[in-house]
């Protein structure tokens, strides 16, 4: 059955329309058919927009690049009659956010969420869009400029049939999702404000497991930094009573204990992302860079480790913190260590409202001939901006394009997923706003 639905997305608009109307599945309305036809006819145009924006480097800390890509997207929303604004985030050393809004009185108030930034900074070797038949590679093709293109072309399709009239739709594209500015009360203020004024929040990060999934729950994200001290001396004296074990053995003990004692709990992960150690070490949390100096004949005096903690609830997060602190406190001879935490993304816990939205999407998908849509295991998802909206509005995420290799130089998008995902998103928004 899954193979059948995959084949169906390659049909032309005319063939698909005929397929729907002959009774193989529940017919869609004439307006919805026109919406789907628009998407089909403009798929290549959507791919060109994706290429244009992917070729603009928008690594989180490339503030000018994020703003440049944001201007391209802003012009698209403005052409659809949205009021647009760029909200500066200079105070948290980030590029800012794009907010676009239409106001009306029809149907549910919808919030559409995406992010402009990528993990690939200006010095990354991965910089350009490259099309390879039915796939394309490039920084952000899947995470998540592809999702933003889906938002834009879903709205264009709705506009083509006059379906945006009298709707309330807000789009928030953040400029620092991959490395949020601090404090969160500032960097996520515009998103929180939009969520509180909305009934439904839809996130367009890439889907997991193909076109037949959506996200009703996501894990939260907390950063942690571990600082370890040892006593310097000649390496031949390590383990002696007056010199102890050194900082690198101590950090090895701590990380191994994390691995042995916390690993395996459902939905809990803790990953050290960078480690620097030696005679001196220095880590810049904002720039995610650091330096270290040391010699092989000197007992290492300092180590710094930075990592992340992911969880499905606030209770799980706090329990993990307590256990990590206890491990850090069991120091080897003549060493000391401290660990600090910086809460960032909250967990998006599953709710009955989220599941109700999923069932609406599932039913719609089957009516369109695209097959069922099921919930993704939260263990397969990291943190995302939709988590800030979830306490205020029924929410779904993972509604963006299908791809692989996110956050790596192997990032790839399945271009054939773009029309299906965009058609389904457009009809979903249409029904929610009736």
Secondary structure, 3 states (H helix, E strand, C coil): CHHHHHHHCCCCHHHHHHHHHCCCCCCCCHHHHHHHHHHHHCHHHHHHHHHHHHCCCCECCCHHHHHHHHHHHHHHHHHCCCEEEEEEEHHHCEEEEEEEEECCCEEEEEEEEEECCECCCCCCCCCCCEEECCEEECCCCCCCHHHHHHHHHHHHHHHHCCCCCCEEEEEEEECCCCCCCCCHHHHCHHHHHHHHCCCEEEECCCECCCCCEEECCECEEEEEEEEEECCCCEHHHCCCCCCCCHHHHHHHHHHHHHHHHHCCCCCCEEEEEEEEEECEEEEECCCCEEEEECCCCECCCEEEEEEEEEECCHHHHHHHHHHHHHHHCCCCCCCEEEEEEEEEECCECCCHHHHHHHHHHHHHHHHCCCCCCEECCHHHCCCCCHHHHHCCCEEEECCCCEEECCCCCCCEEECHHHHHHHHHHHHHHHHHCC
